[in-house]
């Protein structure tokens, strides 16, 4: 039972019709490992008191100390919010589109794709479920080419080395030391240049995946030992992933995006990729495929396997070279008997006709990997189109 679940349990007890006495509440806290007094955890320890009703009289229970518990939301969509539990969500959770890890092109600007050749800013929003302030913590950011459920740690992920940023930046610098109180949430950021970590996209905006890890008084850097990203993110409340990229077809009618996929399980197996839409925003007025085109370039190796029957496709048709046109949502690619640890590099290309106009200004599309019908990871795209006047 973590700190948050312990506090929830105490609240339930305090609000029971027959409320227990304070000693019983203290015993629940001690039994949950929360501790009291000096043994309650690190940080600048603040005592928390809990009021409960005993014999019709409201009384204050003995002081109790909760160690700080800082978390980063893994999701906050579809009327559902990550409150820091471990795991943060059930199997099949869309855990890679958090809005609380993001990139801006100025210290206080809105989220935008990273721009190659200039300083950008990576942000994370920190929340503390404990009334004990966390002091001295830091956030580490790791970036890489958009990848579905890659192992951690691995060569996919590159630790971002902080650059100097303006002393009047509106957000504290992520390397810390940081102070994270119970309220309000704290936004932290780090200046970085994508050129140092990611291959050139050719036209300025670069697509990537980013993992944010908070390390503080009660949160250490987890020892991941090659675990798949899904297990790392859902299993640790101080770790969050954003693999949501903006595709702006208002500026250019064609935009390619790299994608790495593979079999990260310990034994050979199928890799199944499915095109989805509206995973995070609910039904759109219409479909992106009513206005735009989507191709997936399999590359020479996978295209050869498709020709030999080792790759099955549904809802895709060959166009030119090794590329296939996606005909609509739920199109799929299944690569059979992929050896353990084997990866493939694909290219996803979005395009529109020059005179296209749409009903909505953005359309969400995702490529997800499924295992026995369950989503185990994905990369999402927010496609921006010209809008009808």
Residue pairs with C-beta under 8 A, 6 or more apart in sequence:
1 9
1 32
1 33
2 69
2 84
2 85
2 86
2 237
3 34
3 41
3 66
3 67
3 69
3 129
3 130
3 218
4 69
4 83
4 84
4 85
4 129
5 32
5 85
6 28
6 29
6 32
6 33
6 34
6 66
7 66
7 129
7 130
9 28
9 32
10 25
10 28
10 29
10 50
13 19
13 20
13 24
13 25
13 28
13 52
14 25
14 50
14 51
14 52
14 53
19 52
19 53
19 54
20 52
21 52
21 54
22 50
22 52
22 54
22 59
22 60
22 61
22 62
25 50
25 52
25 61
26 36
26 61
26 62
26 64
29 35
29 36
29 64
30 36
34 40
34 41
34 64
34 65
34 66
34 67
35 41
35 65
35 67
36 62
36 63
36 64
36 65
37 63
37 65
38 45
38 65
39 65
40 64
40 65
40 66
40 67
40 132
41 65
41 66
41 67
41 68
41 130
41 132
41 217
41 218
42 67
42 68
42 217
42 218
43 67
43 68
43 132
43 133
43 134
43 135
43 216
43 217
43 218
44 132
44 133
44 135
45 65
45 67
45 132
46 65
46 131
46 132
46 133
47 63
47 64
47 65
48 63
48 64
48 65
48 66
48 130
48 131
48 132
49 60
49 61
49 62
49 63
49 64
50 60
50 61
50 64
51 58
51 59
51 60
51 61
52 58
52 59
52 61
53 59
65 132
66 130
66 131
66 132
67 130
67 132
67 217
67 218
68 128
68 130
68 132
68 133
68 134
68 180
68 216
68 217
68 218
69 84
69 128
69 129
69 130
69 218
69 219
69 237
70 126
70 127
70 128
70 134
70 137
70 180
70 214
70 216
70 218
70 219
70 238
71 82
71 84
71 126
71 127
71 128
71 129
71 214
71 237
71 238
72 98
72 100
72 101
72 124
72 125
72 126
72 127
72 212
72 214
72 237
72 238
72 239
72 240
73 81
73 82
73 84
73 88
73 98
73 99
73 100
73 125
73 127
73 240
74 82
74 88
74 89
74 93
74 95
74 98
74 233
74 234
74 240
74 241
75 81
75 82
75 88
75 89
75 93
75 94
75 95
75 97
75 98
76 82
76 98
76 99
76 100
77 94
77 97
77 99
77 280
77 281
78 280
78 282
82 88
82 89
82 98
82 237
83 129
84 127
84 129
84 237
85 237
86 235
86 236
86 237
87 234
87 235
88 95
88 233
88 234
88 237
89 95
89 234
91 374
92 374
92 375
93 234
94 279
94 280
94 366
94 375
94 378
95 230
95 233
95 234
95 241
96 209
96 233
96 241
96 242
96 243
96 244
96 377
96 378
96 379
96 380
97 242
97 243
97 244
97 279
97 280
97 380
98 240
98 241
98 242
99 111
100 124
100 125
100 240
101 122
101 123
101 124
101 125
101 210
101 211
101 212
101 240
101 241
101 242
102 111
102 122
102 123
102 242
103 111
103 112
103 113
103 114
103 120
103 121
103 122
103 123
103 210
104 110
104 111
104 112
104 120
104 121
104 123
104 189
105 112
105 114
105 115
105 118
105 120
105 121
106 121
107 121
107 165
107 166
107 169
107 170
107 171
107 189
107 191
108 169
108 170
108 171
109 121
111 246
112 246
113 205
113 206
113 207
113 245
113 246
113 248
114 120
114 194
114 198
114 205
114 206
114 208
115 194
115 204
115 205
115 206
116 194
116 195
116 198
116 200
116 201
116 204
116 205
116 206
117 193
117 195
117 204
118 193
119 163
119 165
119 191
119 192
119 193
120 191
120 192
120 193
120 194
121 165
121 189
121 190
121 191
121 192
122 141
122 143
122 160
122 174
122 189
122 190
122 192
122 210
122 212
123 171
123 187
123 188
123 189
124 139
124 141
124 174
124 187
124 188
124 189
124 212
124 214
124 240
125 185
125 186
125 187
126 137
126 139
126 178
126 180
126 185
126 186
126 187
126 188
126 214
127 180
127 185
128 134
128 180
128 181
128 182
128 183
129 182
130 182
131 182
132 182
133 179
133 180
133 181
133 182
134 178
134 179
134 180
134 216
134 217
134 218
135 177
135 178
135 179
135 180
135 217
136 176
136 177
136 178
136 216
136 217
137 176
137 177
137 178
137 180
137 214
137 215
137 216
137 217
137 219
138 174
138 175
138 176
138 177
138 178
138 214
138 215
138 216
139 174
139 175
139 176
139 178
139 188
139 190
139 212
139 213
139 214
139 215
140 159
140 160
140 174
140 212
140 213
140 215
140 221
141 159
141 160
141 174
141 190
141 192
141 210
141 211
141 212
141 213
142 157
142 158
142 159
142 160
142 210
142 211
142 213
143 157
143 158
143 160
143 192
143 194
143 197
143 198
143 208
143 209
143 210
143 211
144 150
144 156
144 157
144 158
144 197
144 198
144 208
144 209
145 156
145 198
145 199
145 207
145 208
145 209
145 258
145 259
145 260
146 207
146 208
146 209
146 243
146 245
146 257
146 258
146 259
146 260
146 379
147 156
147 209
147 229
147 243
147 259
147 260
147 261
147 379
148 243
148 259
148 260
148 261
148 273
148 367
148 368
148 369
148 377
148 378
148 379
149 228
149 229
149 230
149 264
149 369
149 376
149 377
150 156
150 157
150 228
150 229
150 260
150 262
150 264
150 343
151 226
151 227
151 228
151 229
151 264
152 211
152 224
152 226
152 227
152 228
152 229
152 232
153 224
153 226
154 226
156 260
157 211
158 197
160 190
160 192
160 197
161 192
161 196
162 173
162 174
162 175
162 190
162 191
162 192
163 190
163 191
163 192
163 193
164 191
165 173
165 189
165 190
165 191
169 189
171 187
171 188
171 189
172 178
172 186
172 188
172 189
173 188
173 189
173 190
174 188
174 189
174 190
175 190
178 186
178 188
178 216
179 186
180 186
180 216
194 206
194 208
197 208
198 206
198 208
199 258
200 206
201 207
201 256
202 256
203 252
203 255
205 246
205 248
205 255
207 245
207 257
207 258
208 245
209 241
209 242
209 243
209 379
210 241
210 242
210 243
211 229
211 232
211 233
211 239
211 240
211 241
212 239
212 240
212 241
212 242
213 221
213 222
213 238
213 239
214 238
214 239
215 221
215 238
216 238
219 237
219 238
222 232
222 235
222 236
222 238
222 239
224 232
228 264
228 376
228 377
229 241
229 377
230 376
230 377
232 239
233 239
233 240
233 241
243 378
243 379
243 380
244 379
244 380
244 381
244 382
245 257
245 379
245 380
245 381
245 382
246 381
246 382
246 384
247 255
247 257
247 350
247 381
247 382
247 383
247 384
248 255
248 384
249 255
249 292
249 350
249 351
249 352
249 383
249 384
249 385
249 386
250 384
250 385
250 386
253 351
253 352
253 353
253 354
254 349
254 350
254 351
255 349
255 350
255 351
256 347
256 348
256 349
257 347
257 348
257 349
257 350
257 381
258 345
258 346
258 347
258 348
259 345
259 346
259 347
259 348
259 367
259 379
260 343
260 344
260 345
260 346
261 271
261 273
261 343
261 344
261 346
261 369
262 271
262 338
262 341
262 342
262 343
262 344
263 269
263 271
263 338
263 339
263 340
263 341
263 342
264 340
264 341
265 340
266 340
267 340
268 337
268 338
268 339
268 340
269 337
269 338
269 340
270 334
270 335
270 336
270 337
270 338
271 334
271 335
271 338
271 344
271 369
272 332
272 333
272 334
272 335
272 369
272 370
272 371
273 332
273 333
273 334
273 367
273 368
273 369
273 370
274 330
274 331
274 332
274 367
274 368
274 369
274 370
275 294
275 315
275 326
275 328
275 329
275 330
275 331
275 332
275 365
275 366
275 367
276 329
276 330
276 365
276 366
276 367
276 368
276 378
277 284
277 287
277 288
277 329
277 363
277 364
277 365
277 366
278 284
278 364
279 364
279 366
279 368
279 378
279 380
280 364
280 380
281 364
284 360
284 363
284 364
285 359
285 360
286 358
286 359
286 360
287 328
287 329
287 363
288 294
288 363
288 365
288 383
288 385
289 326
289 327
289 328
289 329
290 358
291 352
291 356
291 357
291 358
291 363
291 385
292 350
292 351
292 352
292 356
292 363
292 383
292 385
293 325
293 326
293 350
293 351
293 352
294 325
294 326
294 348
294 349
294 350
294 351
294 365
295 319
295 323
295 324
295 325
295 326
295 348
295 349
295 351
296 316
296 323
296 324
296 326
296 333
296 346
296 347
296 348
296 349
296 367
297 321
297 322
297 323
297 324
297 346
297 347
297 348
297 349
298 306
298 311
298 322
298 323
298 324
298 333
298 346
299 322
299 344
299 345
299 346
299 347
300 322
301 344
302 311
302 322
302 335
302 344
302 346
303 322
305 311
305 335
306 313
310 335
310 336
310 337
311 333
311 334
311 335
311 336
312 333
312 334
312 336
313 324
313 331
313 332
313 333
313 334
314 330
314 331
314 332
315 326
315 327
315 328
315 330
315 331
315 332
316 324
316 325
316 326
316 327
316 331
316 333
317 324
317 325
317 327
318 324
318 325
319 325
323 349
329 365
335 344
348 367
348 381
350 365
350 381
350 383
352 385
356 385
356 386
357 385
357 386
357 387
357 388
357 389
358 385
358 386
358 387
358 388
359 387
359 388
360 385
360 387
361 384
361 385
361 387
362 382
362 383
362 384
362 385
363 382
363 383
363 385
364 380
364 381
364 382
364 383
365 380
365 381
365 383
366 378
366 379
366 380
366 381
367 378
367 379
368 375
368 377
368 378
369 375
369 376
369 377
369 378
370 376
